Amino acid sequence: MHTGIGTSHAKIILIGDHSVVYGEPAICLPLKAVPCRITVAAQPTGEPDWLTTSFFTGPLSSAPSNLHGPLALWRTLAEHLRIAEPLRVTIDSQVPTARGMGSSAATAVALVRAFFDYAQQPLTDADLQKWAAVSEDIIHGTPSGIDAATVASAVPIWFIKDQPVIALPDPLRGVLVIADSGKLGETGPAVAAVRKFRQTRPSQTNAAIAELGQIAAQGRAAIHQNDLAALGRLLDRDQALLQGLTVSDPLLDQLIAAARQAGALGAKLTGGGRGGCLIALCSDLPHADHVAAALQQAGAPATWIDPLDSEVQS
């Protein structure tokens, strides 16, 4: 009895949150060194289609509405791959939801990989993105595609909407601390707020979006030059612009200040904002440990440490 297996991982946006929606570039990182992975297993069952997750186990027909994206993807893939027999699908996810870490995209990518593996059919990167978009379009409306591209990538990427994804060749030094603010992110309202600002304050908002794009280009140069201090300053400026667009919130601001006071080279929100996670760039593992401890003391319920390159020394 063949079991199809698909995996994926969390992601963060280093630079380019919100501005990427408007065609500006973003730098995105797969989080492979932290325990935030998703594994999907698909196998035949004598029962009706059956789903097992951390919060629901039962027949597919009884699955809750908040799973409508993955369920639509399941049905679409089964039809495309001509899978006629009922399946038992198990989704084992360690990626926190509504935290800006790509949970829905990671689920979609792992589900596509599992179904293609079950059907023993080849899967190209382009087809992976196309099929993952079935779920992402339902959940997010018209996403940029940045989440699906990053959770499927093994390396940092340079992303511009509707353009080919570019793998960044330069190793990203330093250590990243990711901290959960403890508050669910509000991506939809945050995106809507920026859209409304573009209508009511077009000059100011468009200038901020353009500068966020420039910061991404400068960040790419800083990574190429291995200039962590410059990259940290860019993260701080990025956060200031996101605050001006009202997509941060007092809790994120408080934790970001705590990370900077503890010695982070720079810190900002990541993802949609108004909750979710923040990131703090550190020079090495001892500094990262100190910053993580400070964030926990300041109220962050969870932190993760990701050495961005294997050459980072403790």
Backbone bond lengths (Angstrom), bond angles and torsions (degrees), N, CA, C in turn:
res aa  C-N    CA-C-N  psi(-1)  N-CA   C-N-CA  omega(-1)  CA-C   N-CA-C  phi
1 M - - - 1.470 - - 1.529 109.01 -
2 H 1.338 116.02 113.21 1.460 120.39 -175.71 1.524 111.31 -78.67
3 T 1.327 115.35 136.56 1.466 121.62 174.44 1.511 108.98 -114.34
4 G 1.319 115.69 125.89 1.460 120.04 175.93 1.513 110.30 -86.04
5 I 1.323 116.68 132.61 1.463 121.97 -177.90 1.530 109.77 -120.55
6 G 1.319 116.19 134.68 1.461 121.72 174.47 1.511 110.07 -136.34
7 T 1.313 116.61 138.65 1.462 120.60 -179.59 1.527 110.41 -127.21
8 S 1.314 114.61 161.56 1.460 122.19 174.19 1.520 107.33 -159.80
9 H 1.322 116.06 -177.82 1.463 120.02 -176.51 1.524 109.34 -146.98
10 A 1.309 115.55 170.43 1.463 121.09 178.55 1.523 110.52 -73.95
11 K 1.325 115.05 171.39 1.459 120.82 177.82 1.527 108.62 -145.77
12 I 1.317 115.34 164.22 1.461 119.91 166.84 1.527 107.76 -138.21
13 I 1.307 115.22 153.58 1.459 121.01 171.20 1.524 107.15 -93.41
14 L 1.317 116.30 117.79 1.458 120.33 178.49 1.525 110.09 -73.34
15 I 1.312 116.62 -49.25 1.465 123.39 179.25 1.531 107.63 -144.58
16 G 1.330 116.20 137.38 1.457 119.56 174.05 1.518 115.15 119.85
17 D 1.343 118.34 7.11 1.457 120.68 177.18 1.533 109.46 -55.96
18 H 1.304 116.09 136.26 1.464 125.03 178.18 1.526 113.49 70.84
19 S 1.323 119.08 -48.31 1.466 118.90 -179.71 1.523 111.35 -64.62
20 V 1.332 117.60 -25.80 1.469 120.66 179.83 1.525 111.07 -63.00
21 V 1.330 117.06 -27.19 1.467 121.02 178.71 1.525 110.72 -63.16
22 Y 1.340 116.52 -27.58 1.463 122.12 -174.94 1.531 112.66 -104.18
23 G 1.326 115.77 22.65 1.453 120.22 172.83 1.510 115.74 89.75
24 E 1.331 117.84 4.18 1.463 120.28 176.44 1.531 109.69 -84.05
25 P 1.324 117.56 156.94 1.473 119.62 -177.75 1.520 112.73 -75.92
26 A 1.318 114.37 158.49 1.459 121.93 176.13 1.514 109.73 -139.35
27 I 1.331 114.75 149.85 1.464 121.77 173.43 1.520 107.07 -108.93
28 C 1.322 116.16 124.27 1.455 121.27 -173.70 1.523 110.02 -126.17
29 L 1.325 115.74 145.11 1.453 120.65 -175.87 1.517 111.25 -123.79
30 P 1.324 118.50 129.07 1.466 120.30 169.22 1.520 109.25 -74.02
31 L 1.320 116.87 138.07 1.462 120.80 179.06 1.525 108.32 -99.77
32 K 1.317 115.21 92.49 1.458 119.79 -176.99 1.521 112.58 -103.38
33 A 1.332 116.58 -16.32 1.460 119.34 -176.42 1.525 112.43 -94.07
34 V 1.324 116.66 -0.86 1.466 120.11 177.97 1.527 107.82 -112.58
35 P 1.330 117.87 154.36 1.475 120.43 -176.02 1.528 111.80 -77.89
36 C 1.310 116.29 65.11 1.463 121.74 179.12 1.523 108.27 -130.10
37 R 1.325 115.74 77.41 1.459 120.67 -176.21 1.531 110.21 -125.14
38 I 1.309 115.45 162.10 1.457 122.15 174.74 1.521 108.29 -127.20
39 T 1.330 115.70 133.44 1.458 121.56 173.10 1.522 108.45 -124.36
40 V 1.312 116.01 130.12 1.465 121.91 176.85 1.518 108.15 -116.69
41 A 1.325 116.22 131.64 1.466 122.52 176.77 1.525 108.98 -119.40
42 A 1.317 116.75 131.95 1.462 122.40 178.55 1.524 108.91 -124.18
43 Q 1.339 116.66 126.03 1.457 120.38 -179.64 1.527 109.48 -145.50
44 P 1.317 117.69 155.37 1.468 120.10 -179.02 1.522 111.50 -68.83
45 T 1.322 115.14 150.67 1.456 120.63 178.68 1.520 108.60 -142.22
46 G 1.331 116.58 151.35 1.451 120.44 177.10 1.514 112.48 -78.49
47 E 1.344 116.13 -11.04 1.457 121.14 -178.95 1.529 109.56 -88.81
48 P 1.329 117.63 176.88 1.465 119.26 168.58 1.528 109.58 -62.22
49 D 1.338 116.50 165.15 1.464 120.35 178.30 1.525 109.61 -47.69
50 W 1.342 114.76 131.96 1.471 120.50 -170.34 1.527 109.07 -130.49
51 L 1.313 116.44 136.04 1.464 121.57 -178.70 1.512 110.44 -121.27
52 T 1.334 115.56 134.91 1.463 121.36 175.05 1.522 109.07 -124.52
53 T 1.334 116.85 120.80 1.457 122.78 174.29 1.526 107.65 -133.53
54 S 1.325 116.21 -179.15 1.463 119.81 -179.47 1.524 111.90 -69.51
55 F 1.331 118.02 -21.22 1.467 119.71 -175.75 1.527 113.82 -122.44
56 F 1.338 117.23 -2.69 1.463 119.82 176.66 1.520 109.29 -151.05
57 T 1.322 115.21 133.89 1.458 122.05 171.98 1.517 107.74 -136.86
58 G 1.332 115.42 123.72 1.452 118.69 179.90 1.510 111.31 164.94
59 P 1.336 116.17 -173.54 1.464 120.05 -179.83 1.521 111.27 -64.74
60 L 1.319 115.10 146.65 1.462 120.39 -178.14 1.527 111.32 -56.32
61 S 1.306 116.67 -34.57 1.465 120.77 -178.13 1.515 113.24 -65.62
62 S 1.343 117.41 -17.90 1.470 121.03 -179.21 1.519 113.22 -105.15
63 A 1.330 117.89 5.62 1.464 121.18 -177.14 1.525 110.72 -63.94
64 P 1.327 117.94 145.89 1.465 120.98 -177.49 1.522 112.20 -67.97
65 S 1.319 114.98 160.19 1.469 120.75 -174.38 1.521 112.85 -67.09
66 N 1.349 117.80 -23.55 1.461 118.37 -179.68 1.528 112.53 -71.42
67 L 1.335 116.31 -3.78 1.465 120.81 174.81 1.521 111.86 -103.34
68 H 1.337 117.16 17.59 1.465 119.54 -173.36 1.524 112.30 -63.26
69 G 1.328 118.43 -31.51 1.460 120.06 178.19 1.517 112.52 -65.70
70 P 1.349 118.59 -57.01 1.467 119.83 177.74 1.530 113.21 -60.72
71 L 1.336 117.39 -34.03 1.465 119.05 -179.47 1.526 110.93 -67.88
72 A 1.333 116.68 -40.16 1.464 119.80 176.66 1.527 110.19 -63.98
73 L 1.329 116.21 -38.27 1.462 120.60 177.76 1.525 110.12 -64.77
74 W 1.323 117.35 -44.13 1.478 122.21 177.02 1.528 109.96 -53.24
75 R 1.317 116.56 -52.82 1.469 120.03 -176.64 1.531 111.43 -64.29
76 T 1.321 116.65 -39.79 1.461 120.78 -179.28 1.524 110.96 -65.86
77 L 1.327 116.42 -43.04 1.466 120.40 179.26 1.528 111.26 -66.21
78 A 1.331 116.66 -41.45 1.462 119.67 -179.74 1.532 110.58 -61.03
79 E 1.323 116.09 -40.05 1.463 119.67 178.63 1.524 110.68 -68.38
80 H 1.336 116.89 -45.98 1.458 120.11 -178.01 1.524 112.14 -63.37
81 L 1.329 116.14 -41.37 1.456 121.08 -176.34 1.528 112.39 -88.82
82 R 1.333 116.07 0.79 1.460 122.24 178.03 1.531 111.69 57.88
83 I 1.327 114.04 46.47 1.461 120.46 175.99 1.520 106.89 -91.59
84 A 1.312 116.70 103.18 1.458 120.76 -174.85 1.522 112.54 -89.01
85 E 1.343 117.96 -28.44 1.450 120.69 -174.82 1.540 110.70 -78.18
86 P 1.333 117.54 149.80 1.466 120.65 175.81 1.532 110.37 -62.81
87 L 1.323 115.42 147.82 1.461 121.17 -178.88 1.523 111.11 -121.70
88 R 1.312 113.55 150.03 1.463 120.99 167.28 1.534 106.27 -106.03
89 V 1.314 116.42 116.78 1.466 121.62 -177.96 1.526 108.71 -113.45
90 T 1.329 115.20 126.24 1.468 121.75 178.69 1.517 108.56 -114.30
91 I 1.334 115.66 124.87 1.468 121.82 178.26 1.525 108.09 -110.21
92 D 1.316 116.13 112.07 1.469 122.62 178.97 1.518 107.73 -108.17
93 S 1.325 116.65 103.96 1.463 121.07 -173.54 1.521 112.07 -118.17
94 Q 1.331 114.63 132.37 1.462 121.67 172.30 1.530 111.13 -108.43
95 V 1.331 117.44 5.45 1.458 121.17 -177.70 1.523 109.14 -89.11
96 P 1.324 118.43 119.53 1.470 119.62 179.68 1.522 111.35 -62.00
97 T 1.323 116.19 142.55 1.457 120.40 179.37 1.527 110.99 -87.79
98 A 1.323 115.53 153.32 1.474 122.88 176.83 1.526 111.76 55.07
99 R 1.338 116.03 40.40 1.461 120.69 -179.63 1.529 111.81 -125.94
100 G 1.321 117.98 7.22 1.456 120.03 -179.24 1.511 113.70 75.62
101 M 1.334 117.37 19.30 1.457 121.49 -177.55 1.528 112.48 -107.75
102 G 1.331 116.63 10.50 1.460 120.03 172.42 1.508 115.34 81.08
103 S 1.327 118.00 30.42 1.464 120.45 -175.50 1.521 112.49 -58.44
104 S 1.331 118.16 -48.23 1.467 119.90 -176.22 1.522 110.95 -66.94
105 A 1.329 117.34 -40.51 1.466 120.32 179.44 1.524 110.82 -67.33
106 A 1.329 117.04 -40.08 1.458 120.39 179.14 1.522 110.99 -63.92
107 T 1.331 116.21 -38.24 1.465 120.05 176.55 1.523 110.31 -63.36
108 A 1.331 116.41 -44.92 1.465 120.44 -179.09 1.521 111.53 -62.95
109 V 1.328 116.86 -45.15 1.461 120.50 -178.83 1.529 110.97 -63.72
110 A 1.333 116.92 -44.42 1.470 120.23 179.27 1.526 110.93 -65.09
111 L 1.343 117.26 -36.46 1.459 120.85 179.57 1.534 110.78 -66.55
112 V 1.321 116.76 -43.67 1.470 120.21 177.90 1.527 110.02 -60.81
113 R 1.316 116.77 -47.34 1.465 120.00 -179.65 1.524 111.50 -60.80
114 A 1.338 117.30 -39.68 1.469 120.57 -179.01 1.525 110.92 -66.09
115 F 1.338 117.45 -42.77 1.461 119.88 -178.49 1.528 111.42 -68.28
116 F 1.322 117.19 -41.06 1.460 118.81 178.36 1.532 110.50 -67.37
117 D 1.335 116.60 -36.06 1.467 119.17 176.61 1.528 110.38 -66.42
118 Y 1.319 116.49 -40.36 1.470 120.14 178.55 1.531 110.57 -61.71
119 A 1.337 116.13 -42.89 1.466 120.43 -179.82 1.517 112.16 -79.46
120 Q 1.338 115.83 -5.00 1.467 122.51 -179.66 1.531 110.84 54.83
121 Q 1.336 113.38 47.73 1.454 121.41 178.93 1.525 109.73 -115.17
122 P 1.329 118.78 144.08 1.475 120.54 177.56 1.519 110.70 -67.93
123 L 1.318 115.49 151.04 1.464 121.22 -177.58 1.516 109.14 -135.05
124 T 1.325 116.76 116.17 1.459 121.00 177.31 1.526 109.80 -84.15
125 D 1.329 116.30 161.95 1.460 120.44 177.50 1.524 110.97 -61.09
126 A 1.331 116.70 -39.21 1.466 120.31 -179.48 1.520 110.67 -64.72
127 D 1.340 116.75 -42.49 1.460 119.39 178.82 1.522 111.40 -68.14
128 L 1.325 117.18 -35.56 1.462 120.40 177.07 1.523 110.49 -58.47
129 Q 1.332 116.92 -46.10 1.461 120.63 179.32 1.528 110.82 -66.01
130 K 1.322 116.87 -39.30 1.468 120.38 -178.63 1.524 110.80 -63.39
131 W 1.324 116.64 -46.11 1.458 118.97 -177.82 1.521 111.65 -72.48
132 A 1.324 118.20 -38.57 1.475 119.95 177.79 1.523 110.71 -60.16
133 A 1.326 116.81 -31.21 1.468 121.05 -179.26 1.521 112.07 -65.34
134 V 1.324 118.58 -22.18 1.465 120.97 177.60 1.527 109.87 -57.99
135 S 1.319 116.25 -46.48 1.461 120.89 178.77 1.523 111.49 -75.00
136 E 1.330 117.01 -45.32 1.464 120.89 -176.55 1.529 112.04 -62.25
137 D 1.337 117.60 -37.15 1.462 120.33 179.23 1.525 111.24 -64.84
138 I 1.317 116.73 -36.69 1.468 120.57 178.76 1.524 110.51 -69.17
139 I 1.321 116.83 -42.00 1.461 120.83 -175.51 1.521 111.98 -75.47
140 H 1.341 116.79 -42.47 1.462 120.64 -170.50 1.524 114.62 -112.11
141 G 1.313 117.91 -2.44 1.456 118.82 179.00 1.517 111.73 88.44
142 T 1.332 116.78 -92.00 1.466 121.59 178.49 1.531 109.17 -129.62
143 P 1.322 117.82 72.49 1.468 120.08 -178.02 1.523 111.64 -68.67
144 S 1.320 115.49 157.59 1.467 120.02 179.11 1.514 111.91 -70.87
145 G 1.336 117.20 -22.29 1.457 121.59 -174.98 1.512 113.07 94.48
146 I 1.340 116.61 0.17 1.462 120.85 -175.25 1.530 111.71 -65.67
147 D 1.345 116.91 -39.05 1.459 119.16 -177.62 1.524 111.10 -65.89
148 A 1.330 116.40 -48.44 1.465 119.50 -178.28 1.523 111.54 -63.26
149 A 1.326 116.81 -37.84 1.465 119.81 179.57 1.530 111.10 -65.16
150 T 1.329 116.73 -38.29 1.469 119.89 -174.98 1.518 112.08 -78.82
151 V 1.342 117.67 -41.05 1.470 118.59 -179.00 1.521 111.47 -69.66
152 A 1.347 116.76 -16.39 1.462 119.99 177.26 1.523 112.46 -93.42
153 S 1.346 116.72 -6.57 1.461 120.67 -174.53 1.524 111.51 -96.61
154 A 1.323 115.24 147.83 1.466 120.51 176.20 1.525 111.82 -93.20
155 V 1.331 117.48 -8.32 1.466 121.76 -175.34 1.527 109.39 -135.08
156 P 1.347 117.98 160.80 1.458 120.50 174.52 1.528 110.69 -57.94
157 I 1.329 115.40 148.48 1.457 118.93 -177.79 1.519 111.86 -130.31
158 W 1.318 114.10 155.09 1.471 124.76 171.43 1.522 105.65 -103.75
159 F 1.318 116.14 118.49 1.464 120.24 -170.82 1.522 110.80 -122.38
160 I 1.326 116.06 128.63 1.457 123.15 169.80 1.517 106.73 -129.45
161 K 1.306 116.38 130.50 1.460 121.54 -175.60 1.526 111.06 -53.91
162 D 1.333 114.95 133.91 1.471 123.01 176.97 1.524 113.57 66.18
163 Q 1.341 117.43 17.93 1.449 121.55 174.25 1.529 109.26 -123.35
164 P 1.325 118.32 157.99 1.466 119.68 178.70 1.528 111.72 -59.10
165 V 1.319 115.52 139.44 1.463 121.03 177.06 1.523 109.53 -70.62
166 I 1.325 116.72 138.12 1.460 121.80 -179.41 1.530 108.86 -115.03
167 A 1.319 116.56 124.25 1.456 120.61 174.30 1.518 109.15 -74.27
168 L 1.326 117.14 131.99 1.464 120.71 179.46 1.523 109.54 -81.75
169 P 1.331 117.27 121.88 1.463 119.79 -172.99 1.524 114.23 -80.03
170 D 1.325 116.98 -22.29 1.464 119.49 -174.08 1.525 110.70 -82.68
171 P 1.327 118.58 135.46 1.463 120.21 176.50 1.526 110.29 -65.70
172 L 1.320 115.54 137.66 1.462 120.87 178.39 1.516 107.78 -94.25
173 R 1.327 115.86 108.38 1.464 120.42 -177.21 1.523 110.20 -77.94
174 G 1.321 115.10 -179.94 1.451 120.06 178.45 1.510 111.82 84.50
175 V 1.321 114.41 -174.92 1.458 122.30 -178.09 1.522 107.80 -133.67
176 L 1.318 115.45 137.49 1.449 120.24 -178.93 1.524 109.51 -107.87
177 V 1.324 115.04 133.22 1.461 121.30 171.47 1.524 107.37 -104.42
178 I 1.319 116.45 124.86 1.455 121.67 174.93 1.521 107.12 -108.30
179 A 1.316 117.07 130.81 1.461 120.85 -177.45 1.514 110.44 -127.74
180 D 1.304 116.03 135.09 1.456 122.90 175.04 1.527 107.80 -82.51
181 S 1.321 116.83 127.18 1.459 120.08 178.91 1.526 111.54 -72.80
182 G 1.335 116.40 -17.75 1.450 119.70 -176.38 1.516 113.28 90.26
183 K 1.315 116.65 -2.26 1.465 121.77 -179.75 1.522 108.84 -117.71
184 L 1.324 116.88 134.26 1.459 120.29 177.07 1.521 109.96 -60.65
185 G 1.332 115.71 136.24 1.451 119.24 176.59 1.522 111.59 -68.34
186 E 1.311 116.07 156.69 1.463 122.07 179.93 1.523 108.41 -124.39
187 T 1.323 115.70 68.72 1.459 120.36 -174.58 1.524 111.94 -61.06
188 G 1.336 116.37 -46.80 1.460 119.55 -177.92 1.522 113.29 -57.51
189 P 1.332 118.36 -55.13 1.463 119.82 177.75 1.526 113.34 -61.17
190 A 1.329 117.44 -35.19 1.465 119.96 179.67 1.523 110.92 -67.07
191 V 1.335 117.19 -44.76 1.462 120.89 177.95 1.526 110.09 -62.98
192 A 1.336 116.09 -40.53 1.464 120.05 179.05 1.523 111.48 -64.51
193 A 1.327 117.48 -36.04 1.462 120.85 179.96 1.522 110.83 -65.12
194 V 1.349 116.92 -42.34 1.464 119.78 178.27 1.528 110.06 -65.29
195 R 1.315 116.42 -40.74 1.467 120.06 178.83 1.537 110.43 -61.38
196 K 1.326 116.46 -41.52 1.467 119.90 179.81 1.529 110.63 -67.21
197 F 1.342 116.99 -39.75 1.464 120.46 176.92 1.526 111.12 -59.25
198 R 1.330 116.65 -38.57 1.465 119.43 178.91 1.529 111.62 -63.84
199 Q 1.334 115.70 -26.11 1.462 119.64 178.31 1.525 112.45 -83.89
200 T 1.337 115.70 -38.89 1.469 119.43 -175.03 1.529 113.08 -93.40
201 R 1.330 116.75 -28.04 1.472 121.47 179.24 1.529 108.44 -133.25
202 P 1.308 118.41 64.34 1.470 120.50 -170.76 1.521 114.11 -61.26
203 S 1.323 118.35 -44.20 1.470 119.97 -176.42 1.519 111.24 -64.07
204 Q 1.327 116.60 -48.53 1.461 121.65 -178.36 1.527 111.02 -63.78
205 T 1.324 116.44 -45.13 1.463 120.41 -176.72 1.519 111.56 -69.41
206 N 1.317 117.03 -43.92 1.467 119.91 179.62 1.522 111.36 -64.63
207 A 1.333 116.85 -33.81 1.468 120.23 177.26 1.528 110.31 -65.83
208 A 1.342 116.67 -40.92 1.466 120.25 178.75 1.521 110.78 -65.76
209 I 1.325 117.17 -42.52 1.462 121.02 179.25 1.530 110.57 -63.07
210 A 1.334 116.25 -42.67 1.466 119.79 178.76 1.522 111.10 -63.67
211 E 1.337 116.92 -40.00 1.468 119.37 179.32 1.524 110.95 -67.09
212 L 1.323 117.26 -36.52 1.467 119.50 175.78 1.530 110.79 -60.77
213 G 1.325 116.40 -36.90 1.456 119.85 175.55 1.519 112.16 -65.85
214 Q 1.344 115.89 -39.39 1.465 120.02 177.41 1.530 110.87 -65.24
215 I 1.321 116.08 -37.47 1.465 120.21 178.49 1.530 110.14 -63.15
216 A 1.324 116.91 -38.27 1.466 119.38 177.27 1.526 110.59 -61.38
217 A 1.339 116.79 -44.49 1.470 120.14 178.90 1.525 110.92 -63.67
218 Q 1.329 116.43 -41.31 1.470 120.14 177.78 1.527 111.01 -66.80
219 G 1.337 116.24 -35.04 1.457 119.77 177.16 1.513 111.71 -65.46
220 R 1.314 115.95 -39.04 1.466 119.60 177.31 1.525 110.30 -62.47
221 A 1.328 116.28 -40.61 1.468 120.18 177.64 1.525 111.21 -65.70
222 A 1.339 117.22 -40.43 1.461 120.91 179.51 1.521 110.88 -63.73
223 I 1.332 116.59 -38.43 1.465 120.28 177.25 1.531 109.76 -64.57
224 H 1.333 116.43 -43.35 1.466 120.65 179.41 1.526 111.19 -61.15
225 Q 1.337 116.04 -36.51 1.470 120.80 -178.34 1.521 112.42 -88.87
226 N 1.343 117.18 0.31 1.459 122.02 -178.08 1.527 111.07 56.08
227 D 1.326 116.28 42.46 1.469 122.20 -178.95 1.527 108.64 -104.72
228 L 1.335 116.05 86.24 1.450 120.71 -176.54 1.524 111.86 -65.84
229 A 1.328 117.18 -36.92 1.460 119.77 -179.62 1.529 110.67 -61.86
230 A 1.333 116.17 -43.68 1.468 119.74 178.67 1.524 110.36 -64.89
231 L 1.316 117.36 -40.41 1.459 120.41 179.15 1.525 110.64 -63.22
232 G 1.320 116.90 -40.11 1.458 120.30 177.47 1.515 112.31 -61.85
233 R 1.330 117.24 -41.87 1.466 120.44 177.97 1.524 111.05 -63.54
234 L 1.307 116.42 -35.97 1.468 120.38 178.41 1.528 110.84 -66.76
235 L 1.318 117.09 -37.93 1.460 119.67 176.76 1.523 110.70 -62.40
236 D 1.329 116.08 -40.53 1.461 119.78 179.03 1.533 111.45 -64.61
237 R 1.319 117.27 -42.47 1.462 120.29 178.81 1.527 110.57 -66.34
238 D 1.321 115.92 -38.85 1.454 121.28 176.26 1.533 110.17 -56.66
239 Q 1.322 116.42 -46.69 1.462 121.16 179.73 1.522 111.40 -61.65
240 A 1.315 117.46 -40.53 1.467 120.14 179.37 1.527 110.85 -60.85
241 L 1.329 116.88 -41.01 1.461 120.29 178.74 1.524 110.88 -67.75
242 L 1.331 117.55 -39.29 1.456 120.47 178.46 1.531 110.90 -66.56
243 Q 1.320 116.83 -34.98 1.464 119.56 174.01 1.528 110.34 -61.57
244 G 1.314 116.15 -42.57 1.460 120.30 179.04 1.519 112.51 -62.62
245 L 1.327 116.47 -28.25 1.462 121.20 177.41 1.530 112.20 -86.41
246 T 1.318 116.84 3.19 1.479 126.13 176.55 1.526 113.38 65.17
247 V 1.330 117.65 26.79 1.459 118.64 179.41 1.536 112.29 -100.30
248 S 1.329 116.71 0.01 1.456 119.76 169.42 1.533 106.78 -91.32
249 D 1.315 117.13 -172.63 1.461 120.57 173.40 1.530 108.03 -156.26
250 P 1.335 118.27 168.10 1.465 120.08 -174.92 1.525 114.12 -57.61
251 L 1.335 117.97 -36.67 1.460 120.10 -179.28 1.523 110.62 -66.61
252 L 1.334 117.10 -46.06 1.457 120.09 176.35 1.520 110.71 -60.95
253 D 1.331 117.13 -44.04 1.462 120.70 -179.62 1.525 111.07 -59.35
254 Q 1.332 116.20 -40.82 1.465 120.73 -179.50 1.528 110.92 -64.33
255 L 1.313 117.08 -44.67 1.457 120.46 -178.95 1.527 111.77 -69.98
256 I 1.321 116.80 -37.44 1.468 120.43 177.03 1.522 110.06 -62.50
257 A 1.334 116.86 -41.65 1.476 120.46 177.02 1.523 110.52 -61.97
258 A 1.338 117.64 -39.77 1.464 121.10 179.37 1.526 110.83 -64.49
259 A 1.330 116.99 -38.94 1.467 120.38 178.65 1.521 110.74 -64.90
260 R 1.313 117.48 -42.61 1.463 120.42 179.32 1.515 111.05 -65.92
261 Q 1.313 116.78 -41.64 1.470 120.19 179.67 1.521 111.51 -64.55
262 A 1.331 116.50 -27.87 1.470 120.60 179.86 1.520 112.42 -83.37
263 G 1.334 117.08 -1.90 1.460 119.67 174.45 1.509 116.01 111.51
264 A 1.335 118.12 7.85 1.462 118.96 176.62 1.525 110.01 -62.87
265 L 1.325 116.95 144.19 1.462 121.37 178.77 1.514 111.42 -71.96
266 G 1.312 116.67 -23.49 1.457 122.74 178.35 1.513 108.61 -176.99
267 A 1.329 116.55 155.48 1.462 119.78 -178.28 1.519 109.63 -153.06
268 K 1.324 115.08 149.50 1.462 120.85 -179.23 1.523 109.56 -162.19
269 L 1.325 115.01 166.58 1.462 118.78 171.40 1.524 109.45 -71.13
270 T 1.308 117.01 164.53 1.457 121.02 173.98 1.514 108.65 -138.48
271 G 1.329 116.20 137.85 1.451 120.01 -177.75 1.518 112.06 94.70
272 G 1.316 115.87 -152.84 1.460 120.53 -175.65 1.507 113.81 -69.97
273 G 1.334 117.07 -31.26 1.452 120.03 179.21 1.517 113.33 91.42
274 R 1.353 114.56 -166.86 1.471 122.67 -174.35 1.522 110.36 52.76
275 G 1.313 114.68 44.42 1.446 123.27 -172.67 1.519 108.70 122.25
276 G 1.322 115.93 -166.59 1.454 119.11 -179.40 1.516 111.86 81.91
277 C 1.318 116.20 -143.09 1.461 121.22 -172.31 1.517 112.57 -111.70
278 L 1.328 113.97 161.54 1.454 122.43 170.04 1.507 108.19 -124.63
279 I 1.332 115.91 160.73 1.457 121.36 177.21 1.519 109.01 -125.42
280 A 1.320 115.33 147.57 1.469 121.35 178.66 1.526 107.87 -134.92
281 L 1.316 116.60 126.57 1.462 122.15 -179.55 1.519 109.79 -90.18
282 C 1.334 115.36 131.17 1.468 120.94 -179.06 1.529 109.40 -127.45
283 S 1.322 115.30 158.64 1.461 119.85 -175.00 1.518 113.03 -78.53
284 D 1.348 117.21 -30.98 1.463 120.04 -177.49 1.529 109.20 -157.36
285 L 1.316 115.82 177.95 1.461 120.52 -175.80 1.530 113.89 -65.66
286 P 1.351 120.07 -41.42 1.470 118.41 177.38 1.535 112.45 -59.63
287 H 1.341 116.61 -42.33 1.460 118.87 177.51 1.530 110.64 -64.94
288 A 1.317 116.86 -38.90 1.462 120.19 178.95 1.528 111.18 -63.56
289 D 1.322 116.81 -41.90 1.467 119.99 177.32 1.523 110.56 -60.06
290 H 1.332 116.28 -41.46 1.472 120.71 -179.73 1.521 110.68 -65.38
291 V 1.321 116.91 -43.65 1.467 120.94 -179.84 1.526 110.10 -65.72
292 A 1.323 117.30 -42.22 1.462 120.19 178.90 1.522 111.42 -61.11
293 A 1.324 116.14 -41.87 1.464 119.93 178.56 1.531 110.80 -64.29
294 A 1.340 116.65 -39.80 1.461 120.17 178.71 1.524 111.11 -65.15
295 L 1.315 117.04 -38.30 1.459 120.58 178.85 1.528 111.13 -67.06
296 Q 1.314 116.55 -39.87 1.461 119.55 176.99 1.521 110.84 -64.11
297 Q 1.332 115.86 -40.83 1.458 119.75 178.21 1.530 111.11 -65.13
298 A 1.328 116.25 -31.03 1.461 120.54 179.88 1.524 112.75 -81.38
299 G 1.332 116.92 -4.05 1.456 119.40 173.94 1.508 116.62 119.82
300 A 1.337 119.10 -1.32 1.462 120.28 178.57 1.526 109.28 -68.93
301 P 1.331 118.89 122.40 1.463 120.02 -176.57 1.524 114.23 -74.44
302 A 1.332 117.40 -17.92 1.465 120.13 179.64 1.515 109.17 -152.85
303 T 1.330 115.72 142.39 1.461 121.39 174.73 1.527 108.50 -135.15
304 W 1.320 115.45 153.00 1.459 122.35 175.70 1.521 107.91 -132.33
305 I 1.318 116.40 145.71 1.459 121.49 178.90 1.518 108.71 -118.12
306 D 1.328 116.00 126.18 1.459 121.05 -178.08 1.525 109.60 -123.91
307 P 1.347 117.80 104.11 1.472 118.85 171.21 1.526 108.11 -65.49
308 L 1.308 116.60 116.40 1.455 119.93 -168.99 1.522 113.48 -72.38
309 D 1.313 116.27 -21.56 1.460 119.20 179.30 1.511 108.49 -142.86
310 S 1.315 116.35 144.37 1.464 121.18 -175.69 1.513 112.54 -63.55
311 E 1.339 117.38 -16.16 1.464 119.56 -178.29 1.519 112.48 -83.88
312 V 1.372 117.27 -6.89 1.450 119.03 178.52 1.523 109.02 -62.99
313 Q 1.303 115.76 131.98 1.459 120.86 -178.89 1.517 110.49 -108.19
314 S 1.315 115.32 149.50 1.458 120.53 177.40 1.513 111.74 -89.39
